[in-house]
Amino acid sequence: MPTTQRIAGSFPLTLGGSLPEVEVAWEEWGDSSLPGERTVVVMPALSASCHAASTTDDPTPGWWEGMIGPGRGIDTDHWRVVCASILGSPFGSTSPLSIDPRSSHPQKRYGPRFPQITPADQARGHALLLDALGLNKVHAIVGSSLGGMQVLEFAAQFPNRLSRWISIVSTGRTTPGTVALRRVGRAAILLDPDFLGGEYELDKGPARGLRVTRELGTITYRSRDEFNQRFRWEPEPPFTPSAASFEVEQYLAAQGQRFVQRFDANCYLLLSKCMDLMNLGYGQKNYAEGVLRITAPGYVIGVDRDMLIPPTEQQHLAHLLESHGRPVKFEILSSIYGHDAYLKEYDWFGPRIAAFLAGA
């Protein structure tokens, strides 16, 4: 089960304001006595928790079970691995589900009053956890999607606290094309009559809007090629507009329903906007200066069929670093799994991540 670390003092936010206190839920694997130079930090994506892999206390498979463990890409026979639930998520760290200590009502949750956070804030949350663990510098940080954004922000803000980094299907600055996709997902929640301005009871939230949001998200996380190869093309009756006549419709409905059972709408809105606000150039003279704060060797990976964050964005980031003498490796994986390939293509990712962590 996760350990919860309370961070003393207020937590200032990039866009202004602060959180009066912060708690971070985290798990670890491997030998916990290993020093920072033998430690790898994994940073989760939007819908992932700190439970990246199974443990003795919690044997259920983690979201990156195929990557973390003995003999795997992130080998726990060699590395100490730490993963924290990100700020704003519904998985134990401070979020809209947390009790607001500033409220006059003792059990009042933050809900829609939770201040907007950015990947830069989440990176600082990871840094504070490492401080609490006595890890001034770690060997590597790794993340995909929103996790990859946190990796880039951490590498930019704390260039002396890591030896190398890996950012997968991520970006240094969110583009309007990606914002457009997320905008529609958020609208589905905001227009649900049960949203009630975010003041819903936890067991009576905007389930319909959250389901639609997840269905749309699933479409952007995968690829047309996978859907066309995976699902039957022939529909089955009934053929009414509301019926799931096609197998792919049934799949999307199931994905949406599962998501409703494990996620919170206010958390989703917060983290969706958080991803939109990714920008290494924020507060800098320009985007390039923000990127070039990164000095440690990096590994940037894209996927050719990624609809959400296409590989041109990873390529631009890698070329910017490389053109200014920063050590960076860049690869594109060809995969029908699109944005979600990092959760599927372990035979491809595992050896490459292992080699990069080993210094290759």
C-alpha positions as CSV (number, residue, x, y, z in Angstrom):
1,M,0.0,0.0,0.0
2,P,1.2,3.6,-0.6
3,T,3.1,5.5,2.0
4,T,1.9,9.1,2.5
5,Q,4.5,11.8,3.0
6,R,3.4,15.2,4.5
7,I,5.4,18.1,3.1
8,A,5.8,20.9,5.7
9,G,4.9,24.5,4.9
10,S,2.8,26.0,2.1
11,F,3.3,25.0,-1.5
12,P,3.5,28.0,-3.9
13,L,2.0,27.4,-7.4
14,T,3.4,28.5,-10.8
15,L,0.2,30.4,-11.7
16,G,0.0,32.2,-8.4
17,G,-1.4,31.3,-5.0
18,S,-0.5,28.3,-3.0
19,L,-1.6,25.1,-1.3
20,P,-1.4,25.5,2.6
21,E,-0.1,21.9,2.9
22,V,0.7,19.0,0.6
23,E,0.7,15.2,1.0
24,V,2.3,12.9,-1.5
25,A,1.4,9.2,-1.8
26,W,4.2,7.0,-3.0
27,E,5.5,3.4,-3.4
28,E,8.9,1.9,-4.1
29,W,10.5,-1.3,-5.4
30,G,13.9,-2.9,-5.1
31,D,16.4,-2.3,-2.2
32,S,15.2,0.8,-0.3
33,S,18.7,1.3,1.2
34,L,20.2,2.0,-2.2
35,P,21.5,5.6,-2.6
36,G,20.3,8.2,-5.1
37,E,22.8,7.1,-7.8
38,R,21.0,3.7,-7.8
39,T,17.5,5.2,-7.8
40,V,15.1,5.6,-10.7
41,V,12.0,7.8,-10.3
42,V,8.9,7.0,-12.3
43,M,6.4,9.8,-12.9
44,P,2.8,8.8,-13.7
45,A,0.5,9.9,-16.5
46,L,-2.9,11.5,-16.0
47,S,-4.9,8.4,-15.1
48,A,-2.1,6.5,-13.3
49,S,-1.4,6.2,-9.6
50,C,1.8,5.5,-7.6
51,H,1.1,1.7,-8.0
52,A,3.2,1.3,-11.0
53,A,4.0,-2.4,-10.2
54,S,3.0,-5.1,-7.8
55,T,4.5,-5.2,-4.3
56,T,4.4,-7.6,-1.4
57,D,1.8,-5.4,0.3
58,D,-0.3,-5.0,-2.9
59,P,0.2,-7.9,-5.3
60,T,-2.3,-6.5,-7.9
61,P,-0.6,-5.6,-11.2
62,G,0.5,-2.0,-11.5
63,W,0.0,0.2,-14.6
64,W,3.6,-0.4,-15.7
65,E,3.9,-4.0,-14.5
66,G,5.6,-5.1,-17.7
67,M,8.4,-2.5,-17.2
68,I,9.3,-2.5,-13.5
69,G,10.6,-5.7,-11.8
70,P,13.4,-8.2,-11.7
71,G,15.0,-8.5,-15.1
72,R,12.7,-6.0,-16.7
73,G,13.4,-2.7,-18.4
74,I,13.7,-0.9,-15.0
75,D,15.4,-3.8,-13.2
76,T,14.6,-3.8,-9.5
77,D,17.4,-6.2,-8.9
78,H,19.7,-3.3,-9.7
79,W,17.7,-0.1,-9.2
80,R,15.7,1.3,-6.3
81,V,12.5,2.6,-8.0
82,V,10.2,5.3,-6.5
83,C,6.9,6.4,-7.9
84,A,4.5,9.0,-6.4
85,S,0.9,9.8,-7.2
86,I,0.9,13.2,-8.8
87,L,-0.7,16.3,-7.2
88,G,-4.3,16.7,-8.4
89,S,-4.9,13.0,-8.9
90,P,-7.5,10.9,-7.0
91,F,-4.8,8.4,-5.8
92,G,-3.7,9.7,-2.4
93,S,-1.7,12.9,-3.0
94,T,-3.3,16.3,-2.4
95,S,-6.1,16.9,-4.8
96,P,-9.7,18.2,-5.2
97,L,-10.7,15.1,-3.1
98,S,-8.6,16.4,-0.1
99,I,-10.0,18.2,2.8
100,D,-9.4,22.0,2.4
101,P,-7.7,23.1,5.7
102,R,-8.7,26.7,5.0
103,S,-12.4,25.9,5.0
104,S,-14.6,26.9,7.9
105,H,-16.3,23.5,7.5
106,P,-14.1,20.8,9.0
107,Q,-14.8,18.1,6.3
108,K,-15.1,20.4,3.3
109,R,-13.2,19.0,0.3
110,Y,-11.4,21.4,-2.1
111,G,-13.6,20.2,-5.0
112,P,-13.8,22.8,-7.7
113,R,-11.9,25.3,-5.5
114,F,-8.6,23.5,-5.9
115,P,-6.2,25.9,-7.6
116,Q,-5.0,25.1,-11.1
117,I,-1.7,23.3,-11.1
118,T,0.8,22.8,-13.9
119,P,3.4,20.1,-14.7
120,A,6.0,22.5,-13.2
121,D,4.2,22.3,-9.9
122,Q,4.0,18.5,-10.1
123,A,7.7,18.3,-10.8
124,R,8.4,20.4,-7.6
125,G,6.2,18.0,-5.7
126,H,8.4,15.1,-6.8
127,A,11.5,17.2,-5.7
128,L,10.0,17.8,-2.3
129,L,9.3,14.0,-1.9
130,L,12.9,13.3,-2.8
131,D,14.0,15.8,-0.2
132,A,12.0,14.0,2.4
133,L,13.5,10.7,1.3
134,G,17.0,12.1,1.6
135,L,17.7,11.8,-2.1
136,N,19.4,15.0,-3.3
137,K,20.2,13.5,-6.7
138,V,18.9,10.4,-8.5
139,H,20.2,8.4,-11.4
140,A,17.2,8.8,-13.6
141,I,13.6,10.0,-14.0
142,V,11.2,8.4,-16.4
143,G,7.7,9.2,-17.5
144,S,5.2,9.0,-20.4
145,S,2.5,11.5,-21.5
146,L,1.8,13.8,-18.5
147,G,4.5,11.8,-16.8
148,G,6.9,12.8,-19.5
149,M,6.0,16.5,-19.1
150,Q,6.9,16.2,-15.4
151,V,10.2,14.6,-16.4
152,L,11.0,17.6,-18.7
153,E,10.0,20.1,-16.1
154,F,12.0,18.3,-13.4
155,A,15.1,18.2,-15.7
156,A,14.7,21.9,-16.4
157,Q,14.1,23.1,-12.9
158,F,16.6,20.8,-11.1
159,P,19.3,20.0,-13.6
160,N,21.8,19.0,-10.9
161,R,19.4,16.5,-9.3
162,L,19.5,13.8,-11.9
163,S,22.0,12.0,-14.1
164,R,19.7,11.2,-17.0
165,W,16.1,11.4,-18.1
166,I,13.6,9.6,-20.4
167,S,10.5,11.3,-21.8
168,I,8.0,9.2,-23.8
169,V,5.1,10.4,-26.0
170,S,5.3,13.8,-24.4
171,T,6.0,17.5,-25.3
172,G,7.8,20.5,-24.1
173,R,4.8,22.7,-25.0
174,T,1.2,21.7,-25.6
175,T,0.0,22.6,-29.1
176,P,-3.5,24.0,-30.0
177,G,-4.3,20.7,-31.8
178,T,-4.0,18.8,-28.6
179,V,-5.8,21.5,-26.6
180,A,-8.7,21.2,-29.0
181,L,-9.1,17.4,-28.3
182,R,-9.0,17.9,-24.5
183,R,-11.4,20.8,-24.6
184,V,-14.2,18.6,-26.0
185,G,-13.5,16.0,-23.2
186,R,-13.8,18.7,-20.5
187,A,-17.0,20.0,-22.1
188,A,-18.7,16.6,-21.7
189,I,-18.1,16.8,-17.9
190,L,-19.0,20.5,-17.5
191,L,-22.3,20.1,-19.5
192,D,-23.4,17.0,-17.4
193,P,-26.4,18.2,-15.3
194,D,-24.9,16.2,-12.4
195,F,-21.7,18.2,-12.4
196,L,-23.4,21.0,-10.3
197,G,-20.4,23.3,-10.7
198,G,-18.2,20.7,-9.2
199,E,-20.1,20.6,-5.9
200,Y,-21.4,17.1,-6.5
201,E,-21.5,14.4,-3.8
202,L,-18.8,11.8,-4.5
203,D,-21.2,9.0,-5.2
204,K,-23.5,11.2,-7.4
205,G,-21.0,12.8,-9.7
206,P,-21.2,13.5,-13.5
207,A,-20.9,9.9,-14.5
208,R,-22.3,10.4,-18.0
209,G,-19.9,13.2,-18.8
210,L,-16.9,11.4,-17.4
211,R,-17.8,8.3,-19.5
212,V,-17.9,10.4,-22.7
213,T,-14.6,12.1,-21.7
214,R,-12.9,8.7,-21.3
215,E,-14.3,7.3,-24.6
216,L,-13.0,10.3,-26.5
217,G,-9.7,10.0,-24.7
218,T,-9.4,6.3,-25.5
219,I,-9.8,7.2,-29.2
220,T,-6.9,9.7,-29.0
221,Y,-4.8,7.2,-27.0
222,R,-5.0,4.5,-29.6
223,S,-5.0,4.4,-33.5
224,R,-7.4,3.9,-36.3
225,D,-5.2,1.0,-37.5
226,E,-5.6,-0.8,-34.2
227,F,-9.4,-0.3,-34.1
228,N,-9.7,-1.5,-37.7
229,Q,-7.6,-4.6,-37.1
230,R,-9.0,-5.4,-33.6
231,F,-12.7,-5.1,-33.9
232,R,-15.4,-6.7,-36.1
233,W,-16.5,-4.5,-39.0
234,E,-20.1,-5.9,-39.1
235,P,-22.7,-4.4,-36.8
236,E,-25.3,-6.3,-34.9
237,P,-28.9,-5.2,-34.2
238,P,-30.4,-3.1,-32.9
239,F,-29.4,-0.4,-35.2
240,T,-30.8,2.6,-33.3
241,P,-28.6,5.7,-32.8
242,S,-28.3,4.9,-29.0
243,A,-27.4,1.3,-29.5
244,A,-23.8,-0.1,-29.4
245,S,-24.2,-1.9,-32.7
246,F,-20.5,-2.2,-33.4
247,E,-17.9,-4.0,-31.3
248,V,-15.8,-0.9,-31.0
249,E,-18.7,1.0,-29.5
250,Q,-19.1,-1.7,-26.8
251,Y,-15.3,-1.5,-26.1
252,L,-15.5,2.3,-25.7
253,A,-18.5,2.0,-23.4
254,A,-16.7,-0.5,-21.2
255,Q,-13.6,1.8,-21.0
256,G,-15.8,4.7,-20.0
257,Q,-17.6,2.7,-17.3
258,R,-14.4,1.5,-15.7
259,F,-13.0,5.0,-15.6
260,V,-16.1,6.3,-13.8
261,Q,-15.5,3.7,-11.1
262,R,-11.9,4.8,-10.4
263,F,-11.6,8.5,-11.2
264,D,-13.0,11.8,-10.0
265,A,-14.4,14.5,-12.4
266,N,-12.9,17.5,-10.6
267,C,-9.5,15.7,-10.7
268,Y,-9.9,15.0,-14.3
269,L,-10.7,18.6,-15.2
270,L,-7.8,19.8,-13.2
271,L,-5.3,17.4,-14.8
272,S,-6.6,17.8,-18.3
273,K,-6.1,21.6,-18.1
274,C,-2.7,20.9,-16.4
275,M,-1.6,19.1,-19.5
276,D,-2.8,22.0,-21.7
277,L,-0.6,24.3,-19.7
278,M,2.6,22.5,-20.3
279,N,5.2,25.0,-21.5
280,L,8.9,24.9,-20.6
281,G,9.1,28.5,-21.8
282,Y,6.7,29.8,-19.2
283,G,8.5,32.5,-17.2
284,Q,11.5,32.4,-19.5
285,K,12.5,34.8,-22.3
286,N,11.3,32.2,-24.8
287,Y,10.6,28.5,-25.3
288,A,14.1,27.7,-26.4
289,E,15.6,29.2,-23.2
290,G,13.2,27.2,-21.1
291,V,14.1,23.9,-22.9
292,L,17.9,24.6,-22.7
293,R,17.8,24.7,-18.9
294,I,17.9,20.9,-19.4
295,T,21.6,19.8,-19.3
296,A,21.5,16.1,-18.3
297,P,21.6,13.4,-21.0
298,G,18.1,12.6,-22.2
299,Y,16.2,10.0,-24.2
300,V,13.1,11.2,-26.1
301,I,10.7,8.6,-27.6
302,G,7.7,9.2,-29.9
303,V,5.2,6.8,-31.6
304,D,4.4,7.2,-35.2
305,R,0.6,6.8,-34.8
306,D,0.2,9.0,-31.8
307,M,-2.9,11.1,-32.4
308,L,-2.7,13.0,-29.1
309,I,1.0,14.1,-29.1
310,P,2.4,13.3,-32.5
311,P,6.1,12.4,-32.9
312,T,6.9,15.7,-34.7
313,E,6.6,17.3,-31.2
314,Q,9.2,15.0,-29.7
315,Q,11.4,15.4,-32.7
316,H,11.3,19.2,-32.4
317,L,12.3,19.0,-28.7
318,A,15.1,16.6,-29.4
319,H,16.5,18.6,-32.3
320,L,16.4,21.8,-30.2
321,L,18.4,20.2,-27.4
322,E,20.8,18.6,-29.9
323,S,21.4,21.7,-31.9
324,H,22.6,23.5,-28.7
325,G,25.0,20.7,-27.7
326,R,22.8,18.9,-25.2
327,P,23.2,15.1,-25.1
328,V,20.0,13.6,-26.3
329,K,18.9,10.4,-28.0
330,F,15.7,10.3,-30.1
331,E,13.7,7.4,-31.5
332,I,10.3,6.9,-33.0
333,L,8.5,3.6,-32.5
334,S,6.1,2.3,-35.2
335,S,3.1,0.9,-33.3
336,I,-0.6,0.5,-33.9
337,Y,-1.1,1.3,-30.2
338,G,-0.4,5.0,-30.7
339,H,-0.1,7.1,-27.6
340,D,-0.6,4.0,-25.4
341,A,2.3,2.1,-26.9
342,Y,4.3,2.5,-23.8
343,L,1.8,0.4,-22.0
344,K,1.9,-2.4,-24.6
345,E,5.2,-2.6,-26.5
346,Y,7.4,-3.9,-23.6
347,D,9.6,-5.9,-26.0
348,W,10.6,-2.7,-27.7
349,F,10.7,-0.3,-24.7
350,G,12.2,-2.6,-22.1
351,P,15.7,-3.3,-23.7
352,R,16.1,0.3,-24.8
353,I,15.2,1.8,-21.4
354,A,17.4,-0.7,-19.7
355,A,20.3,0.2,-22.0
356,F,19.9,3.9,-21.5
357,L,19.7,3.6,-17.7
358,A,22.9,1.5,-17.9
359,G,24.6,4.3,-19.7
360,A,24.4,3.1,-23.3
